[in-house]
Amino acid sequence: MTELTLIDGAGGTRTAPLLEPIAAARPAQPLRSRVAYAAAHVVPHAWADNTPGRPAEIDWDATLAFRRHVYSWGLGVADAMDTAQRNMGLDAAATRELIARSAQVAREEGGSVVVGVNTDHVEDETITLPQVIDAYLEQLHFTEEQGAGPVLMASRHLARAASSRADYLRVYAAVLQAATTPVVLHWLGTAFDPQLAGYFGSNDWHTASDVLIRVIEENPGKVAGVKMSLLDADAEIAVRERLPEGVRMFTGDDFNYVRLIADSGDETTSRSHSDALLGAFAAITPVASAAIQALDAGDAAAYGDVLGPTEALSRQVFAAPTFYYKTGVAFLSWLGGHQPAFQMVGGLHSARSLPHLSEIVRLANESGALERPDLAAERWHALLTLNGVRP
């Protein structure tokens, strides 16, 4: 039996048996019980100047092939979001091209795509509220022209410019009223981006959620859903219960998604589950698909058996500092053969330690999430050798 060599924080090594992936088959029909998007990453050319601050040089063949892979498993793609290194290396020109190309692939594959709309193309760190609105509208109009669904991301510019909850209501109303199709609102917590502290006017999620709900209620028909990424399951459930009819909760909780996507079975609540828009689902696409297929078949036990073990893997990928989770997503993509090299825009492949990556390997192996175990072992051992560790 092939074995994996693992390394700990003290440089010690041990071996573990290489396990088979879960038995998963691509769905024969569209997934029904949940709407699920995998937030996809970008792959740069390995030979590009992938150093901090340099323009992104995207390997479009590998990047778009990964999106086709996601569609083949029945999931939708959430693109040009934080997983794709927005505000962490993906420049404005690359963002626009990614949105256009990704929308085209979605049309070709018959898949569903939503993309991030932000203000990050504006280079000035501080701008006025009217300028924030204009920046949002520029990206919104471009996204709609491409035929992609908009995800209105939390804006660093707005976080800096807003001095009250009323400022958030003003900006979101202006942008939503200009939208020609319902959008998804993205509430991104400080674990993912510390510069978003106090978003929606408060550091207390109870108070901030009041503003979020007001935004939705004051702009009827303009909001299709909310992606909530606070890594707090109880907070998500509380907000989910308050959403107006027809507005979905898309969990962005990469720590607690198994519970949140499952049917709670609580007849006293009006909303028993969340849908999904997760970076974790880009790392475990076949497993995520198999789990939702189990829900489609009415087999909640199989859902838990399949998806449950992946949560420990996701918690490792998204461990603090959480905003470096993109490294784990790209690492698993490389292990799965979806990109030729473990390289990232802005040199972000160096953001995690070898022991951290080793733990990802261990947990992916144990949860059946290594798509091609033999290739994963070969590549992981080559990385160990490169770093002076003899497998």
RALIN-V822080 format. One record per pair of residues at least 24 apart in sequence whose ideal C-beta (glycine too) atoms are under 8 Angstrom apart, sorted by the first residue. I is the first residue (numbers start at 1). J is the second residue. D is the distance in Angstrom with one decimal. If there is no record, write none. Layout:
i = <I | I>
j = <J | J>
d = <D | D>
//
This chain:
i = <2 | 2 | 2 | 3 | 4 | 4 | 4 | 4 | 4 | 4 | 5 | 5 | 5 | 5 | 5 | 6 | 6 | 6 | 6 | 7 | 7 | 7 | 7 | 7 | 8 | 8 | 9 | 9 | 11 | 13 | 16 | 16 | 18 | 18 | 18 | 18 | 19 | 19 | 19 | 19 | 19 | 20 | 20 | 21 | 21 | 21 | 21 | 21 | 21 | 21 | 22 | 22 | 22 | 22 | 22 | 22 | 22 | 23 | 24 | 24 | 24 | 24 | 25 | 26 | 26 | 26 | 26 | 27 | 27 | 27 | 27 | 27 | 30 | 31 | 31 | 31 | 31 | 31 | 31 | 32 | 33 | 33 | 33 | 34 | 34 | 34 | 34 | 34 | 34 | 35 | 35 | 35 | 35 | 35 | 36 | 36 | 36 | 36 | 36 | 36 | 36 | 36 | 36 | 36 | 37 | 37 | 37 | 37 | 37 | 37 | 37 | 37 | 37 | 37 | 37 | 38 | 38 | 38 | 38 | 38 | 38 | 38 | 38 | 38 | 38 | 38 | 39 | 39 | 39 | 39 | 39 | 39 | 39 | 39 | 39 | 39 | 39 | 40 | 40 | 40 | 40 | 40 | 40 | 40 | 40 | 40 | 40 | 41 | 41 | 41 | 41 | 41 | 41 | 41 | 41 | 41 | 41 | 41 | 42 | 42 | 42 | 42 | 42 | 42 | 43 | 43 | 43 | 43 | 43 | 44 | 44 | 44 | 45 | 46 | 46 | 46 | 48 | 50 | 50 | 50 | 50 | 50 | 50 | 51 | 51 | 52 | 52 | 52 | 53 | 54 | 55 | 55 | 55 | 56 | 56 | 56 | 56 | 56 | 56 | 56 | 58 | 58 | 58 | 58 | 59 | 59 | 60 | 62 | 62 | 62 | 63 | 63 | 64 | 64 | 64 | 65 | 66 | 66 | 66 | 66 | 67 | 67 | 67 | 67 | 67 | 67 | 68 | 68 | 69 | 69 | 70 | 70 | 70 | 71 | 71 | 71 | 71 | 71 | 72 | 73 | 73 | 73 | 73 | 74 | 74 | 74 | 75 | 75 | 75 | 75 | 76 | 76 | 76 | 76 | 77 | 77 | 77 | 77 | 77 | 77 | 78 | 78 | 78 | 78 | 78 | 78 | 79 | 79 | 79 | 79 | 79 | 80 | 80 | 81 | 81 | 81 | 81 | 81 | 82 | 82 | 82 | 82 | 82 | 82 | 82 | 82 | 83 | 83 | 83 | 83 | 83 | 84 | 85 | 85 | 85 | 85 | 85 | 86 | 86 | 86 | 86 | 87 | 87 | 87 | 87 | 88 | 88 | 88 | 88 | 89 | 89 | 89 | 89 | 90 | 92 | 92 | 94 | 95 | 95 | 96 | 99 | 99 | 99 | 99 | 100 | 102 | 103 | 103 | 103 | 104 | 106 | 106 | 107 | 112 | 113 | 113 | 114 | 114 | 114 | 114 | 114 | 114 | 115 | 115 | 115 | 115 | 115 | 115 | 116 | 116 | 116 | 117 | 117 | 117 | 117 | 117 | 117 | 118 | 118 | 119 | 119 | 119 | 119 | 120 | 120 | 122 | 125 | 125 | 125 | 126 | 126 | 126 | 127 | 127 | 128 | 129 | 129 | 129 | 129 | 129 | 129 | 131 | 132 | 132 | 132 | 132 | 133 | 133 | 133 | 136 | 136 | 137 | 137 | 137 | 140 | 140 | 140 | 140 | 141 | 144 | 144 | 144 | 149 | 149 | 149 | 149 | 150 | 150 | 150 | 150 | 151 | 151 | 151 | 151 | 151 | 151 | 152 | 152 | 152 | 152 | 152 | 153 | 153 | 154 | 154 | 154 | 154 | 154 | 154 | 156 | 156 | 156 | 158 | 159 | 159 | 159 | 159 | 159 | 162 | 164 | 165 | 165 | 165 | 165 | 165 | 167 | 168 | 168 | 168 | 168 | 168 | 169 | 169 | 169 | 169 | 172 | 172 | 173 | 173 | 173 | 176 | 176 | 176 | 176 | 177 | 177 | 179 | 182 | 182 | 182 | 182 | 183 | 183 | 183 | 184 | 184 | 184 | 184 | 184 | 184 | 184 | 185 | 185 | 185 | 185 | 185 | 185 | 185 | 186 | 186 | 186 | 186 | 187 | 187 | 187 | 187 | 187 | 187 | 187 | 188 | 188 | 189 | 189 | 189 | 189 | 191 | 191 | 191 | 191 | 191 | 192 | 192 | 192 | 193 | 194 | 205 | 205 | 205 | 206 | 209 | 209 | 209 | 209 | 212 | 213 | 213 | 213 | 216 | 216 | 216 | 217 | 220 | 223 | 224 | 225 | 225 | 225 | 226 | 227 | 227 | 227 | 228 | 228 | 229 | 229 | 231 | 231 | 231 | 231 | 233 | 233 | 236 | 236 | 237 | 240 | 240 | 241 | 241 | 241 | 243 | 248 | 248 | 249 | 249 | 250 | 250 | 250 | 250 | 251 | 251 | 251 | 251 | 252 | 252 | 254 | 254 | 254 | 254 | 254 | 254 | 254 | 254 | 255 | 255 | 255 | 255 | 256 | 257 | 257 | 257 | 258 | 258 | 258 | 258 | 258 | 261 | 261 | 261 | 262 | 262 | 262 | 262 | 263 | 263 | 279 | 279 | 279 | 279 | 280 | 280 | 280 | 280 | 282 | 282 | 283 | 283 | 283 | 283 | 283 | 283 | 283 | 283 | 284 | 284 | 284 | 284 | 284 | 284 | 286 | 286 | 287 | 287 | 287 | 309 | 309 | 309 | 310 | 310 | 312 | 312 | 313 | 313 | 313 | 313 | 313 | 316 | 316 | 316 | 316 | 317 | 319 | 324 | 324 | 324 | 326 | 327 | 327 | 328 | 328 | 328 | 331 | 331 | 332 | 332 | 332 | 334 | 335 | 335 | 335 | 335 | 335 | 335 | 335 | 335 | 335 | 336 | 336 | 336 | 336 | 336 | 337 | 337 | 337 | 342 | 342 | 354 | 354 | 354 | 354 | 357>
j = <373 | 374 | 377 | 377 | 361 | 362 | 365 | 377 | 380 | 381 | 380 | 381 | 384 | 389 | 391 | 358 | 359 | 361 | 362 | 354 | 355 | 358 | 384 | 389 | 355 | 358 | 353 | 355 | 389 | 389 | 362 | 365 | 365 | 373 | 374 | 377 | 365 | 366 | 368 | 370 | 373 | 368 | 373 | 286 | 368 | 369 | 370 | 371 | 372 | 373 | 286 | 287 | 290 | 306 | 367 | 368 | 369 | 290 | 286 | 287 | 289 | 290 | 290 | 72 | 73 | 74 | 289 | 73 | 74 | 289 | 293 | 296 | 74 | 74 | 75 | 289 | 292 | 293 | 296 | 296 | 292 | 295 | 296 | 261 | 273 | 275 | 276 | 292 | 295 | 76 | 248 | 250 | 275 | 276 | 75 | 76 | 261 | 275 | 276 | 277 | 278 | 281 | 288 | 292 | 75 | 76 | 77 | 78 | 112 | 114 | 250 | 276 | 277 | 278 | 281 | 70 | 75 | 76 | 77 | 78 | 278 | 279 | 281 | 282 | 285 | 288 | 78 | 79 | 81 | 82 | 83 | 84 | 277 | 278 | 279 | 281 | 282 | 66 | 67 | 70 | 77 | 78 | 79 | 83 | 84 | 102 | 282 | 66 | 83 | 84 | 85 | 279 | 282 | 326 | 329 | 330 | 333 | 344 | 84 | 85 | 90 | 94 | 98 | 345 | 330 | 333 | 338 | 339 | 343 | 343 | 344 | 345 | 343 | 340 | 341 | 343 | 343 | 343 | 344 | 345 | 346 | 347 | 349 | 346 | 347 | 89 | 346 | 347 | 346 | 346 | 91 | 93 | 94 | 85 | 89 | 90 | 91 | 94 | 345 | 346 | 94 | 97 | 98 | 345 | 339 | 340 | 101 | 338 | 339 | 340 | 98 | 101 | 101 | 102 | 105 | 338 | 282 | 333 | 338 | 339 | 102 | 105 | 106 | 109 | 111 | 113 | 105 | 109 | 285 | 338 | 111 | 282 | 285 | 105 | 106 | 109 | 110 | 111 | 109 | 285 | 286 | 288 | 289 | 289 | 292 | 293 | 281 | 285 | 288 | 289 | 111 | 112 | 113 | 114 | 102 | 106 | 111 | 112 | 113 | 114 | 113 | 114 | 115 | 116 | 151 | 277 | 113 | 114 | 115 | 116 | 148 | 115 | 116 | 115 | 116 | 151 | 153 | 186 | 116 | 153 | 188 | 192 | 193 | 279 | 323 | 326 | 279 | 282 | 325 | 326 | 329 | 116 | 326 | 344 | 345 | 346 | 348 | 116 | 118 | 120 | 153 | 118 | 120 | 156 | 193 | 323 | 326 | 346 | 348 | 344 | 345 | 346 | 348 | 345 | 120 | 121 | 345 | 120 | 121 | 142 | 142 | 143 | 146 | 148 | 146 | 148 | 146 | 147 | 148 | 146 | 147 | 148 | 147 | 149 | 148 | 149 | 148 | 149 | 150 | 151 | 184 | 277 | 143 | 146 | 148 | 149 | 150 | 151 | 151 | 153 | 186 | 143 | 150 | 151 | 152 | 153 | 183 | 153 | 155 | 155 | 156 | 157 | 158 | 155 | 156 | 157 | 156 | 157 | 160 | 157 | 160 | 161 | 157 | 161 | 161 | 158 | 161 | 162 | 167 | 170 | 171 | 157 | 157 | 158 | 161 | 171 | 171 | 174 | 175 | 171 | 175 | 174 | 175 | 178 | 175 | 178 | 179 | 183 | 178 | 179 | 180 | 181 | 181 | 183 | 184 | 224 | 179 | 181 | 183 | 184 | 183 | 184 | 185 | 186 | 227 | 277 | 176 | 183 | 184 | 185 | 186 | 186 | 188 | 186 | 187 | 188 | 193 | 196 | 199 | 193 | 195 | 196 | 199 | 195 | 196 | 197 | 198 | 199 | 201 | 201 | 200 | 201 | 202 | 210 | 211 | 201 | 199 | 200 | 201 | 211 | 215 | 211 | 214 | 215 | 218 | 215 | 219 | 215 | 218 | 219 | 215 | 219 | 222 | 223 | 219 | 222 | 222 | 221 | 222 | 223 | 224 | 222 | 223 | 224 | 223 | 224 | 225 | 226 | 227 | 250 | 277 | 212 | 215 | 216 | 223 | 225 | 226 | 227 | 226 | 227 | 229 | 252 | 212 | 226 | 227 | 228 | 229 | 230 | 252 | 229 | 252 | 229 | 230 | 231 | 232 | 230 | 231 | 320 | 322 | 323 | 229 | 322 | 323 | 323 | 323 | 230 | 232 | 235 | 238 | 235 | 238 | 239 | 242 | 239 | 239 | 242 | 243 | 243 | 244 | 247 | 244 | 244 | 247 | 248 | 249 | 250 | 275 | 250 | 251 | 252 | 277 | 252 | 253 | 253 | 254 | 255 | 256 | 318 | 322 | 259 | 260 | 260 | 274 | 264 | 271 | 274 | 269 | 270 | 271 | 271 | 274 | 275 | 274 | 275 | 274 | 275 | 276 | 277 | 275 | 276 | 277 | 278 | 277 | 278 | 278 | 279 | 280 | 314 | 315 | 317 | 318 | 325 | 311 | 314 | 315 | 318 | 311 | 307 | 311 | 314 | 304 | 307 | 308 | 310 | 311 | 291 | 292 | 307 | 295 | 300 | 303 | 304 | 295 | 300 | 318 | 325 | 326 | 329 | 310 | 314 | 317 | 318 | 329 | 333 | 313 | 314 | 317 | 328 | 329 | 332 | 333 | 369 | 310 | 313 | 314 | 332 | 367 | 369 | 369 | 371 | 367 | 368 | 369 | 366 | 367 | 368 | 367 | 369 | 363 | 367 | 360 | 363 | 364 | 367 | 369 | 356 | 359 | 360 | 363 | 360 | 356 | 348 | 351 | 352 | 351 | 351 | 352 | 352 | 357 | 360 | 357 | 360 | 360 | 364 | 369 | 379 | 361 | 364 | 370 | 371 | 372 | 375 | 376 | 379 | 380 | 370 | 371 | 372 | 375 | 376 | 371 | 372 | 375 | 379 | 383 | 383 | 384 | 387 | 389 | 383>
d = <7.5 | 6.7 | 5.8 | 8.0 | 6.3 | 7.4 | 6.2 | 5.7 | 6.9 | 7.9 | 7.9 | 6.2 | 6.2 | 7.4 | 4.1 | 4.8 | 7.9 | 6.7 | 5.5 | 5.8 | 5.7 | 4.7 | 6.8 | 5.8 | 5.7 | 7.3 | 7.8 | 4.6 | 7.9 | 6.6 | 6.4 | 6.8 | 6.5 | 5.1 | 7.5 | 5.4 | 5.4 | 6.8 | 6.7 | 7.7 | 6.8 | 7.1 | 6.6 | 7.2 | 4.9 | 7.0 | 5.8 | 5.9 | 7.9 | 6.4 | 7.4 | 5.8 | 6.2 | 6.1 | 8.0 | 3.6 | 7.6 | 7.9 | 4.4 | 6.6 | 6.6 | 4.0 | 7.7 | 5.7 | 5.8 | 7.0 | 7.2 | 7.1 | 4.2 | 6.4 | 5.6 | 8.0 | 6.4 | 4.6 | 7.4 | 7.3 | 5.0 | 6.8 | 6.2 | 5.0 | 6.3 | 4.1 | 4.9 | 6.1 | 7.3 | 5.2 | 6.2 | 5.3 | 6.4 | 7.2 | 6.6 | 7.4 | 4.2 | 7.4 | 5.1 | 6.6 | 8.0 | 6.5 | 4.3 | 7.7 | 7.8 | 6.4 | 6.6 | 5.8 | 6.5 | 4.2 | 6.4 | 4.1 | 7.4 | 6.3 | 7.2 | 6.6 | 4.4 | 7.4 | 7.2 | 4.9 | 5.0 | 7.4 | 6.2 | 6.8 | 6.8 | 7.8 | 3.9 | 4.3 | 5.7 | 7.1 | 4.3 | 7.8 | 5.2 | 7.4 | 4.0 | 7.6 | 6.3 | 6.2 | 4.4 | 7.2 | 5.8 | 6.0 | 5.8 | 6.4 | 5.4 | 7.0 | 5.7 | 6.3 | 6.5 | 8.0 | 5.2 | 7.6 | 5.2 | 5.8 | 7.3 | 7.9 | 6.2 | 5.9 | 4.9 | 5.4 | 6.6 | 8.0 | 5.0 | 6.4 | 6.4 | 7.6 | 6.6 | 6.3 | 7.4 | 7.3 | 7.7 | 4.4 | 7.7 | 5.6 | 6.5 | 5.0 | 7.8 | 6.2 | 3.7 | 4.8 | 7.8 | 5.5 | 6.6 | 6.0 | 6.6 | 5.4 | 7.8 | 7.1 | 5.3 | 7.5 | 5.0 | 5.7 | 7.3 | 7.3 | 5.2 | 6.9 | 6.9 | 7.7 | 6.2 | 5.4 | 5.6 | 4.0 | 4.5 | 7.8 | 5.9 | 7.4 | 7.0 | 7.8 | 7.1 | 7.8 | 6.4 | 6.8 | 4.7 | 6.8 | 7.5 | 7.9 | 6.1 | 7.2 | 5.2 | 7.0 | 7.9 | 6.5 | 5.0 | 7.5 | 6.1 | 5.3 | 7.7 | 7.8 | 7.7 | 7.9 | 6.4 | 5.8 | 6.7 | 6.5 | 7.6 | 7.1 | 5.5 | 7.9 | 7.5 | 4.3 | 7.6 | 3.7 | 7.9 | 5.1 | 5.8 | 7.5 | 3.9 | 5.3 | 7.4 | 7.6 | 6.3 | 6.2 | 6.5 | 6.1 | 6.1 | 3.7 | 6.5 | 7.1 | 6.6 | 6.7 | 6.3 | 7.4 | 4.9 | 7.8 | 7.7 | 5.3 | 7.4 | 7.8 | 6.7 | 5.1 | 6.0 | 7.4 | 4.7 | 7.4 | 7.5 | 4.5 | 4.5 | 7.3 | 4.2 | 6.5 | 6.8 | 7.6 | 7.6 | 7.7 | 6.8 | 6.1 | 7.2 | 7.5 | 7.8 | 7.7 | 4.3 | 6.3 | 7.9 | 6.0 | 6.2 | 7.6 | 5.9 | 7.4 | 5.3 | 6.8 | 6.8 | 5.8 | 6.3 | 6.1 | 7.1 | 7.8 | 5.6 | 6.8 | 6.8 | 6.9 | 7.0 | 6.6 | 6.7 | 7.5 | 3.9 | 3.2 | 6.3 | 6.1 | 7.1 | 3.8 | 7.9 | 7.6 | 7.2 | 6.5 | 7.0 | 6.1 | 5.6 | 6.1 | 5.3 | 7.0 | 4.1 | 5.2 | 4.4 | 8.0 | 7.9 | 7.2 | 6.9 | 7.4 | 5.1 | 6.7 | 6.5 | 3.8 | 7.0 | 5.0 | 6.1 | 7.6 | 5.6 | 7.8 | 4.5 | 7.2 | 6.9 | 6.5 | 5.2 | 4.7 | 7.4 | 5.5 | 4.7 | 6.4 | 5.3 | 6.3 | 7.4 | 4.4 | 5.8 | 4.5 | 7.5 | 4.5 | 7.0 | 7.7 | 7.3 | 6.4 | 7.8 | 7.7 | 7.0 | 7.6 | 5.6 | 7.1 | 5.4 | 6.5 | 6.3 | 7.8 | 5.3 | 7.2 | 5.9 | 6.7 | 6.0 | 7.7 | 5.0 | 5.0 | 5.7 | 5.7 | 5.6 | 4.7 | 6.2 | 7.3 | 4.6 | 7.9 | 6.3 | 5.6 | 6.4 | 6.6 | 6.2 | 7.9 | 7.9 | 7.5 | 5.7 | 6.6 | 6.8 | 7.5 | 7.1 | 7.6 | 6.6 | 7.1 | 4.4 | 7.2 | 6.8 | 4.5 | 7.8 | 5.4 | 6.6 | 7.8 | 7.7 | 5.0 | 7.0 | 5.3 | 6.3 | 4.7 | 7.0 | 5.8 | 6.5 | 4.5 | 7.4 | 5.1 | 5.4 | 7.3 | 4.8 | 6.7 | 7.9 | 6.4 | 5.3 | 7.1 | 6.6 | 5.6 | 6.8 | 6.3 | 7.0 | 3.5 | 7.4 | 8.0 | 4.8 | 7.7 | 7.9 | 5.5 | 5.7 | 5.5 | 7.1 | 6.7 | 6.2 | 6.3 | 6.9 | 4.6 | 7.2 | 7.3 | 6.4 | 6.0 | 7.5 | 4.3 | 4.1 | 7.0 | 6.7 | 7.1 | 5.9 | 6.7 | 5.9 | 6.0 | 3.8 | 6.8 | 6.3 | 6.4 | 7.5 | 5.6 | 4.7 | 6.9 | 5.6 | 6.5 | 7.4 | 7.0 | 7.0 | 7.4 | 5.9 | 7.5 | 5.0 | 7.2 | 7.8 | 4.7 | 7.1 | 7.5 | 6.4 | 6.5 | 7.0 | 5.1 | 6.5 | 6.8 | 8.0 | 5.0 | 7.6 | 5.6 | 4.1 | 6.2 | 7.8 | 7.8 | 5.5 | 7.2 | 4.2 | 7.5 | 5.9 | 5.7 | 5.5 | 6.3 | 7.9 | 6.2 | 6.9 | 4.9 | 8.0 | 7.6 | 7.3 | 5.0 | 7.2 | 7.0 | 7.6 | 5.4 | 7.5 | 7.0 | 5.9 | 6.0 | 6.3 | 7.7 | 5.5 | 6.6 | 6.7 | 5.2 | 7.1 | 6.7 | 7.8 | 4.7 | 4.7 | 5.6 | 7.1 | 6.8 | 7.9 | 5.0 | 7.4 | 7.8 | 7.4 | 6.1 | 5.9 | 6.1 | 6.6 | 8.0 | 5.1 | 6.2 | 6.1 | 6.6 | 5.9 | 7.0 | 8.0 | 5.1 | 4.5 | 6.7 | 6.6 | 5.0 | 6.2 | 3.9 | 7.1 | 5.5 | 7.2 | 6.8 | 5.8 | 6.4 | 5.9 | 6.1 | 4.5 | 4.9 | 7.6 | 7.4 | 4.6 | 7.2 | 7.4 | 7.0 | 5.5 | 6.6 | 7.5 | 7.9 | 7.0 | 7.2 | 6.9 | 5.2 | 5.4 | 7.8 | 5.1 | 7.9 | 8.0 | 7.7 | 8.0 | 6.7 | 6.5 | 7.0 | 7.8 | 6.7 | 7.6 | 6.2 | 7.6 | 5.9 | 7.4 | 4.2 | 6.9 | 7.3 | 5.4 | 7.6 | 7.4 | 7.2 | 6.1 | 6.7 | 5.1 | 4.6 | 7.7 | 7.3 | 5.0 | 7.1 | 7.6 | 7.9 | 7.7 | 4.7 | 8.0 | 6.2 | 7.2 | 6.7 | 5.3 | 6.7 | 3.8 | 7.1 | 4.7 | 5.8 | 5.4 | 7.1 | 6.8 | 3.9 | 5.5 | 5.2 | 6.0 | 7.4 | 5.2 | 5.5 | 5.5 | 6.2 | 7.3 | 7.2 | 4.2 | 6.1 | 7.9 | 4.6 | 4.5 | 6.7 | 7.7 | 5.5 | 5.8 | 6.3 | 6.8 | 6.3 | 7.5 | 6.4 | 7.4 | 7.4 | 6.5 | 8.0 | 7.8 | 7.1 | 4.0 | 5.6 | 6.5 | 7.2 | 4.1 | 5.9 | 7.5 | 6.9 | 7.3 | 5.4 | 5.3 | 7.7 | 6.9 | 7.8 | 7.5 | 5.8 | 7.5 | 7.6>
//
